């Protein structure tokens, strides 16, 4: 299943890889006729070969707080963000990276975007380096997202050294400098498998950072908004990296008022975009800005796509209750849109597959490298075992993939020509040891941050969760 320009589905097909690139895609007969006899062959009878999946927005740190605080979503950000900024260690970020990369590769994700925390944490560049090192060891692509954490500044943070907590207040300029240090160090690491995106928390920091703002609230750009946009634009040009951020209704209209430095354009992709007005959809289309969407948000996806905006589906994983399984995320996004618009014809399976492969690659400016099986592109490939009860009968392959398959059906993963997972065994790391260490680091974080009360019961015999007392929330 190529997802190439012609969207070819080749029965009895084959892909030939030399060095790190795809050198042939066609029928098995044609490809084998021209293949070198010494090349390794992977028998894919009864299997499906697809491009490696591309998750264009997710979070570092989240893999070791899965479900923690998920029963009180009103307070989740205000619980987890302080934990990230004050109670994590470099060991935490490294082992979270291992668990994160393992989950993604096991779900067929060969490229994953990783925002460093909930609000991006760039006050200490070593955090991003620890995370990137873990992805490098597992062997999949990691797009590290670092940038200023959002107003107000200075931002309180803590660094742990030998079990001792050291508090600091970090200015905007220090966070930007930390992000640039990451760009300088890891951009292009591991044969270009590790890249960097500059990622301020939102494109306009003066309004609500997590919800749409109406016109009577989102009235004007502040001096801080303009300063952030200018600094991010200059830094992105300096390091030749792209920009990624969150955006909600009101922000796009405000950002467009600073034409020179607006965090909009073909080098930008924005996550969420809920609550956008019709005017803002037009602004995204006119500026060539890309959008990434996670299931559940009230974003005007059909209107954006009709206007010509590239929209990708992401996991936004993996917390508080979102796995890094893009196949499941695509189905969830489709179902949510069917319900919201009362239209069961939105996003057919072919479009869903595009949104987690070539469209996601396009949103990140990487469609010349990944996102489809084409000669000259990087050999990023996922192989599914289709000989399973839930995937039989053998017809309508795109429908079966997008409506029935899950990440656990991925059997083998290749990234840049290297086999990263074979027969469900990840080759680059000791998976058992990584999972044990990740579990230990998660428990240490809960103890340091005093988050035991957020390990809640499952709510037996109740049709709705209630609370007997207010939720305790840490202050930044």
C-alpha positions as CSV (number, residue, x, y, z in Angstrom):
1,X,0.0,0.0,0.0
2,X,2.2,2.8,-1.3
3,X,0.2,6.0,-0.6
4,X,2.2,7.4,-3.5
5,X,0.9,10.0,-6.0
6,X,-1.2,7.4,-7.7
7,X,-2.2,5.7,-4.4
8,X,-1.2,2.3,-5.8
9,X,-2.2,-0.8,-4.0
10,X,0.0,-3.6,-5.4
11,X,-1.2,-7.2,-4.9
12,X,1.8,-9.5,-4.5
13,X,3.9,-6.4,-4.2
14,X,7.5,-5.9,-3.0
15,X,9.8,-3.0,-1.9
16,X,13.5,-3.1,-2.4
17,X,15.8,-1.2,-0.1
18,X,19.4,-0.3,-0.6
19,X,21.4,1.5,2.1
20,X,18.7,3.7,3.7
21,X,16.5,4.4,0.6
22,X,13.8,2.7,-1.3
23,X,15.1,1.7,-4.7
24,X,12.1,-0.2,-6.1
25,X,8.4,-0.6,-5.6
26,X,6.3,-2.9,-7.7
27,X,5.2,-6.5,-8.2
28,X,7.3,-9.2,-6.5
29,X,8.1,-10.6,-9.9
30,X,9.5,-7.2,-11.2
31,X,11.4,-6.3,-8.0
32,X,12.9,-9.7,-7.5
33,X,14.1,-9.9,-11.1
34,X,16.3,-6.8,-10.6
35,X,17.3,-7.4,-6.9
36,X,20.8,-8.5,-6.0
37,X,20.9,-12.1,-5.0
38,X,22.8,-11.3,-1.8
39,X,20.1,-9.0,-0.4
40,X,18.1,-10.2,2.6
41,X,14.5,-11.1,1.9
42,X,11.6,-10.6,4.3
43,X,8.8,-12.9,3.4
44,X,5.5,-10.9,3.6
45,X,3.0,-13.5,2.4
46,X,-0.2,-12.8,4.2
47,X,1.0,-9.5,5.3
48,X,0.6,-5.8,4.3
49,X,3.5,-3.4,3.7
50,X,2.7,0.3,4.4
51,X,4.6,3.5,4.9
52,X,5.8,4.0,8.5
53,X,3.1,6.0,10.4
54,X,3.8,9.6,11.2
55,X,2.6,11.0,14.5
56,X,2.9,14.8,14.1
57,X,2.1,15.7,17.7
58,X,2.7,14.0,21.0
59,X,4.4,14.7,24.3
60,X,7.6,13.6,26.0
61,X,7.1,13.0,29.7
62,X,3.6,11.6,29.2
63,X,4.5,8.0,28.9
64,X,5.3,7.7,32.6
65,X,2.2,9.5,33.9
66,X,-0.4,7.5,31.9
67,X,-3.8,7.7,33.6
68,X,-2.4,9.6,36.5
69,X,-5.0,12.3,37.4
70,X,-7.1,11.3,34.3
71,X,-10.3,11.1,36.4
72,X,-10.1,14.9,37.1
73,X,-9.4,16.4,33.6
74,X,-10.3,19.9,34.9
75,X,-7.2,19.9,36.9
76,X,-4.9,17.6,34.9
77,X,-2.7,20.3,33.3
78,X,-2.4,22.1,36.6
79,X,-1.3,18.9,38.2
80,X,1.1,17.4,35.6
81,X,2.8,20.7,34.4
82,X,4.2,21.5,37.9
83,X,5.4,17.9,38.2
84,X,7.3,18.2,34.9
85,X,8.9,21.5,35.9
86,X,9.7,20.8,39.5
87,X,9.9,17.0,40.2
88,X,11.4,15.3,37.2
89,X,15.0,14.3,36.8
90,X,17.2,13.6,33.7
91,X,16.7,9.9,34.5
92,X,13.0,10.4,34.3
93,X,13.2,12.0,30.8
94,X,15.5,9.4,29.5
95,X,13.4,6.4,30.7
96,X,10.2,8.1,29.6
97,X,11.8,8.5,26.2
98,X,12.6,4.7,26.0
99,X,9.0,3.8,27.0
100,X,7.6,6.4,24.6
101,X,9.7,5.2,21.6
102,X,9.0,1.5,22.4
103,X,5.2,2.2,22.4
104,X,5.4,4.1,19.2
105,X,7.5,1.6,17.3
106,X,5.3,-1.3,18.4
107,X,2.4,0.6,16.9
108,X,4.1,1.1,13.5
109,X,5.1,4.8,14.2
110,X,8.4,5.5,12.6
111,X,8.3,9.3,13.1
112,X,7.0,10.9,16.3
113,X,6.9,14.5,17.4
114,X,7.7,15.0,21.0
115,X,6.9,18.2,22.9
116,X,9.1,18.3,25.9
117,X,6.4,18.2,28.6
118,X,3.0,19.7,28.6
119,X,4.2,23.3,28.3
120,X,7.5,22.7,26.5
121,X,10.4,22.6,28.9
122,X,13.6,24.1,27.4
123,X,15.1,25.8,30.5
124,X,17.6,22.8,30.8
125,X,18.7,21.5,27.3
126,X,19.9,18.3,29.0
127,X,16.2,17.2,29.3
128,X,15.7,17.2,25.5
129,X,19.1,15.5,25.0
130,X,18.2,12.7,27.4
131,X,14.9,12.1,25.6
132,X,16.5,12.2,22.1
133,X,19.2,9.8,23.2
134,X,16.5,7.3,24.2
135,X,14.8,7.5,20.8
136,X,18.2,7.2,19.1
137,X,18.8,3.9,20.9
138,X,15.4,2.5,19.9
139,X,16.0,3.7,16.3
140,X,12.9,5.6,15.3
141,X,12.7,9.2,14.2
142,X,12.1,11.8,16.9
143,X,11.2,15.4,16.3
144,X,12.1,17.2,19.5
145,X,9.9,20.2,20.3
146,X,11.4,22.9,22.5
147,X,10.6,26.5,23.2
148,X,9.3,29.1,25.7
149,X,6.7,27.7,28.1
150,X,4.3,30.6,28.0
151,X,3.4,33.7,30.0
152,X,4.0,34.9,32.6
153,X,7.8,35.2,32.9
154,X,10.0,34.5,34.7
155,X,8.8,30.9,34.9
156,X,9.5,28.9,38.0
157,X,11.4,25.6,37.5
158,X,13.5,23.2,39.5
159,X,16.6,21.0,38.7
160,X,17.4,17.9,40.7
161,X,21.1,17.2,41.3
162,X,22.1,14.2,43.5
163,X,18.6,14.1,45.0
164,X,18.6,17.7,45.9
165,X,16.1,20.2,44.4
166,X,17.4,23.5,43.1
167,X,14.8,26.1,42.3
168,X,15.2,28.8,39.6
169,X,13.1,31.4,37.9
170,X,13.7,31.4,34.2
171,X,13.3,34.3,31.8
172,X,11.9,34.0,28.3
173,X,15.3,34.7,26.8
174,X,16.8,31.8,28.9
175,X,14.2,29.4,27.6
176,X,14.7,30.5,24.0
177,X,18.5,30.1,24.5
178,X,17.9,26.6,25.9
179,X,15.8,25.7,22.9
180,X,18.5,27.0,20.5
181,X,21.1,24.9,22.4
182,X,19.0,21.8,21.6
183,X,18.7,22.8,18.0
184,X,22.5,23.2,17.8
185,X,23.2,19.9,19.4
186,X,20.7,17.3,18.2
187,X,19.3,18.7,14.8
188,X,20.3,16.0,12.3
189,X,21.5,13.5,14.9
190,X,21.6,9.8,14.1
191,X,21.7,10.1,10.3
192,X,19.0,12.8,10.4
193,X,16.6,10.6,12.4
194,X,16.5,13.3,15.2
195,X,15.3,16.7,14.3
196,X,14.1,19.8,16.2
197,X,11.1,22.1,16.0
198,X,10.9,25.4,17.8
199,X,7.7,25.2,19.9
200,X,6.4,28.1,22.0
201,X,3.5,26.9,24.1
202,X,1.0,28.8,22.0
203,X,1.3,31.1,19.0
204,X,-0.2,34.0,21.0
205,X,0.6,33.9,24.7
206,X,-1.6,36.7,26.1
207,X,-4.9,34.8,25.8
208,X,-6.2,31.5,27.2
209,X,-3.6,29.0,26.3
210,X,-5.9,26.0,26.3
211,X,-9.3,27.2,25.0
212,X,-10.8,29.4,22.3
213,X,-11.0,33.1,23.0
214,X,-13.8,35.1,21.6
215,X,-13.4,38.5,19.8
216,X,-14.2,40.5,22.9
217,X,-11.3,38.8,24.7
218,X,-8.8,38.3,21.9
219,X,-8.7,42.0,21.0
220,X,-5.1,42.8,20.3
221,X,-1.5,41.5,20.2
222,X,0.4,42.6,23.3
223,X,4.1,43.6,23.3
224,X,4.9,40.2,24.7
225,X,3.1,38.5,21.9
226,X,5.0,40.4,19.3
227,X,8.3,39.9,21.0
228,X,7.8,36.1,21.2
229,X,6.8,35.9,17.6
230,X,9.8,37.9,16.4
231,X,12.3,35.9,18.6
232,X,10.9,32.6,17.4
233,X,11.0,33.6,13.8
234,X,14.6,34.8,14.1
235,X,15.7,31.7,15.9
236,X,14.0,29.4,13.4
237,X,15.8,31.2,10.6
238,X,19.1,31.1,12.5
239,X,19.0,27.3,12.9
240,X,17.0,26.5,9.8
241,X,14.3,24.6,11.7
242,X,10.5,24.7,11.4
243,X,7.9,25.8,13.9
244,X,5.2,23.9,15.8
245,X,2.8,25.2,18.4
246,X,-0.7,25.0,19.8
247,X,-3.4,27.3,18.6
248,X,-7.0,27.9,19.5
249,X,-9.8,30.1,18.2
250,X,-8.9,33.8,18.4
251,X,-5.2,33.2,18.2
252,X,-5.0,32.7,14.5
253,X,-6.8,36.0,13.8
254,X,-4.5,37.8,16.3
255,X,-1.3,36.3,15.0
256,X,-2.1,37.4,11.5
257,X,-2.0,41.0,12.6
258,X,1.8,40.8,12.7
259,X,2.5,39.8,9.1
260,X,6.2,39.9,9.3
261,X,6.7,37.7,12.4
262,X,3.3,35.8,12.6
263,X,3.8,32.2,13.6
264,X,1.8,31.2,10.5
265,X,2.9,29.9,7.2
266,X,4.1,26.9,5.2
267,X,6.9,26.2,7.7
268,X,4.4,26.0,10.6
269,X,2.0,23.3,11.8
270,X,-0.5,24.0,14.6
271,X,-2.0,21.5,16.9
272,X,-5.7,21.6,18.1
273,X,-7.2,24.6,16.3
274,X,-10.5,24.2,18.1
275,X,-13.0,27.0,18.0
276,X,-11.6,28.6,14.8
277,X,-13.9,31.1,13.1
278,X,-14.5,31.0,9.3
279,X,-12.2,33.9,9.0
280,X,-9.4,32.0,10.8
281,X,-9.8,29.0,8.5
282,X,-9.4,31.3,5.5
283,X,-6.2,32.8,7.2
284,X,-4.7,29.3,7.6
285,X,-5.5,28.5,3.9
286,X,-4.1,31.8,2.7
287,X,-0.9,31.5,4.6
288,X,-0.3,27.8,3.9
289,X,-0.3,26.9,7.6
290,X,-0.7,23.2,8.3
291,X,-2.9,21.7,11.1
292,X,-2.7,18.6,13.2
293,X,-5.7,17.3,15.0
294,X,-6.2,14.9,17.9
295,X,-9.5,13.0,18.5
296,X,-12.1,14.8,20.6
297,X,-11.4,18.4,19.8
298,X,-14.1,20.6,18.3
299,X,-12.0,21.8,15.4
300,X,-13.7,22.6,12.0
301,X,-11.7,19.8,10.2
302,X,-14.1,19.5,7.2
303,X,-14.1,23.2,6.6
304,X,-10.3,23.4,6.9
305,X,-9.8,20.6,4.4
306,X,-12.4,22.1,2.0
307,X,-10.4,25.3,2.1
308,X,-7.2,23.5,1.2
309,X,-5.5,23.3,4.6
310,X,-3.4,20.2,5.1
311,X,-4.7,18.4,8.2
312,X,-3.1,15.4,9.8
313,X,-4.4,13.2,12.6
314,X,-2.2,12.9,15.7
315,X,-2.3,10.9,19.0
316,X,-1.5,13.9,21.2
317,X,-0.3,11.0,23.4
318,X,0.2,9.3,25.5
319,X,-1.6,10.9,28.5
320,X,-3.7,11.1,30.3
321,X,-5.6,8.4,28.5
322,X,-4.4,8.4,24.9
323,X,-2.2,5.6,23.5
324,X,0.4,6.2,20.8
325,X,-1.6,4.1,18.5
326,X,-2.3,6.2,15.3
327,X,-4.6,3.6,13.8
328,X,-6.9,3.9,16.9
329,X,-6.5,7.7,16.9
330,X,-7.6,7.9,13.3
331,X,-10.8,5.9,14.0
332,X,-11.6,8.0,17.1
333,X,-11.1,11.2,15.1
334,X,-13.4,9.9,12.4
335,X,-16.1,8.9,14.9
336,X,-16.0,12.2,16.7
337,X,-16.5,14.1,13.5
338,X,-19.3,11.8,12.4
339,X,-21.1,12.6,15.7
340,X,-20.4,16.3,15.7
341,X,-21.4,17.0,12.1
342,X,-24.1,14.2,12.0
343,X,-22.4,13.0,8.8
344,X,-21.2,9.4,8.5
345,X,-19.6,10.1,5.2
346,X,-16.8,12.3,6.5
347,X,-13.2,11.0,6.3
348,X,-13.4,7.7,4.3
349,X,-10.6,5.2,5.1
350,X,-8.3,6.3,2.3
351,X,-8.3,9.9,3.6
352,X,-7.7,8.6,7.2
353,X,-4.6,6.7,6.0
354,X,-3.3,9.8,4.2
355,X,-3.8,11.8,7.4
356,X,-1.4,9.6,9.3
357,X,1.2,9.1,6.5
358,X,1.7,11.6,3.6
359,X,-0.4,14.4,5.0
360,X,1.4,14.3,8.4
361,X,4.7,14.2,6.6
362,X,3.6,17.3,4.5
363,X,2.6,19.2,7.7
364,X,6.1,18.7,9.0
365,X,7.8,19.6,5.7
366,X,9.1,16.0,5.4
367,X,7.0,14.7,2.5
368,X,10.1,14.4,0.3
369,X,11.6,12.0,2.8
370,X,8.8,10.0,4.5
371,X,5.1,9.3,4.3
372,X,4.9,7.0,1.3
373,X,6.6,4.1,-0.3
374,X,8.3,5.7,-3.3
375,X,11.7,5.3,-5.0
376,X,14.2,7.7,-3.5
377,X,12.4,8.2,-0.2
378,X,13.8,6.9,3.2
379,X,13.0,3.3,3.8
380,X,10.5,3.8,6.6
381,X,8.3,0.8,6.5
382,X,5.8,-1.0,8.7
383,X,4.6,-4.6,8.0
384,X,1.3,-5.9,9.4
385,X,0.3,-9.5,9.9
386,X,-3.1,-9.6,8.2
387,X,-3.7,-13.4,8.8
388,X,-5.7,-12.7,12.0
389,X,-9.4,-13.4,12.6
390,X,-10.3,-9.7,12.9
391,X,-8.5,-8.9,9.6
392,X,-10.1,-11.7,7.5
393,X,-11.4,-11.8,4.7
394,X,-8.7,-10.6,2.4
395,X,-10.5,-7.8,0.5
396,X,-10.9,-4.0,0.7
397,X,-7.4,-3.7,2.2
398,X,-7.6,0.0,3.1
399,X,-10.9,-0.5,4.9
400,X,-9.5,-3.5,6.8
401,X,-6.4,-1.5,7.8
402,X,-8.2,1.7,9.0
403,X,-11.3,0.1,10.5
404,X,-10.1,-3.1,12.0
405,X,-6.3,-3.1,12.5
406,X,-4.5,-1.8,15.6
407,X,-0.9,-1.1,16.4
408,X,-0.5,-4.5,17.9
409,X,-0.9,-6.0,14.4
410,X,2.4,-4.4,13.4
411,X,5.0,-7.1,13.1
412,X,8.1,-5.6,11.6
413,X,9.3,-2.0,11.4
414,X,12.1,-0.5,9.3
415,X,13.5,3.0,9.7
416,X,16.0,4.4,7.3
417,X,16.7,1.0,5.9
418,X,17.5,-0.5,9.4
419,X,15.2,-3.1,10.9
420,X,14.1,-1.7,14.3
421,X,11.5,-4.3,15.2
422,X,11.4,-7.8,13.8
423,X,8.5,-10.2,14.6
424,X,7.4,-7.9,17.5
425,X,10.9,-7.9,19.0
426,X,12.5,-4.5,19.3
427,X,16.2,-4.9,18.5
428,X,17.9,-1.8,19.8
429,X,17.2,-2.0,23.5
430,X,16.4,-4.5,26.3
431,X,12.7,-3.9,26.4
432,X,12.1,-5.7,29.7
433,X,14.7,-3.7,31.4
434,X,13.4,-0.4,29.9
435,X,9.9,-1.1,31.1
436,X,11.0,-2.0,34.6
437,X,13.1,1.2,34.8
438,X,10.3,3.3,33.4
439,X,7.9,1.9,36.1
440,X,10.4,2.7,38.8
441,X,10.9,6.3,37.5
442,X,7.2,6.9,37.4
443,X,6.8,5.8,41.0
444,X,9.7,8.0,42.1
445,X,8.1,11.0,40.4
446,X,4.8,10.4,42.2
447,X,6.6,10.2,45.5
448,X,8.7,13.4,44.9
449,X,5.7,15.4,43.7
450,X,3.2,14.0,46.3
451,X,0.7,12.9,43.7
452,X,-0.4,9.7,45.4
453,X,-4.0,11.0,45.7
454,X,-4.2,11.2,41.9
455,X,-3.9,7.4,41.7
456,X,-7.7,7.0,41.9
457,X,-9.9,4.0,42.1
458,X,-11.8,2.8,39.0
459,X,-15.3,3.9,40.2
460,X,-16.9,0.6,40.6
461,X,-20.8,0.3,40.4
462,X,-21.3,4.0,39.5
463,X,-22.5,5.6,36.3
464,X,-20.7,8.8,37.0
465,X,-17.6,9.8,39.0
466,X,-18.2,12.1,41.9
467,X,-15.7,13.7,44.4
468,X,-16.1,14.0,48.1
469,X,-13.4,16.7,48.5
470,X,-11.7,19.2,46.2
471,X,-8.8,17.9,44.1
472,X,-5.4,19.0,45.4
473,X,-3.5,20.9,42.7
474,X,0.2,21.8,42.9
475,X,1.1,25.5,42.3
476,X,3.9,26.4,39.8
